[in-house]
């Protein structure tokens, strides 16, 4: 029986690239997302291209009831999850604290933080029952260094960093590995979502240097997941070559 990976937020960006990477390695894939058409299209592509079994599950990680109803009642053949990748997340707005939008704040907290907790809480019992598993949480360089107008987004990713550390301690006796990956800017839908569809403003973020690509993070994630059982990469801070920290990027303009 092949290994099983569950990837949240799989309809685009990191999540889609990860699904393709793991499917290419013959993992059975549980993929989740809010956009049904994109999710089922990806499932079809994975099955046709890689010949693997795929279980697409449409729900929003913010929806606690849906998370536990769906993930708490997986078909028996899908419960032996080897790798959980908590990838679903977003940034909304880039405003100074006093100008922040409460709806943006709540959406980021509900997705980046509470959504990760809900999904993990639903899946961990399956891993505990098997005394095996690997949880990979997608953080951000914003977890390590707060930057101007990042306020609540940085706070949610800092929380992901702390939760990852706490999980690693609490789940140690169950032989569950926990990895946190913290990428810098990557050329995905991320900035387009952050700037609410302003494509010109989103594109300007990546002018003058080569940012990370979704495939880079997929490769790194797969490497972490493919190490021997006795080896765990706990924490990774990943940037493109043009970046040294959260606030310093060399743009060759």
Secondary structure, DSSP 4 states (H G I P E B T S, - for coil): ---EEEESSTTSHHHHHHHHHHHHTT-EEEEEES-HHHHHHHHHHHHHHH---EEEEE--TT-HHHHHHHHTT--GGG---SEEEE----------GGG--HHHHHHHIIIIIIIHHHHHHHHHHHHHHHT-EEEEEE--GGGTS--TT-HHHHHHHHHHHHHHHHHHHHTGGGTEEEEEEEE--BSSSHHHHHTTT-HHHHHHTTTTS--B-HHHHHHHHHHHHTS-TT----EEEE--TTEEETTEE----
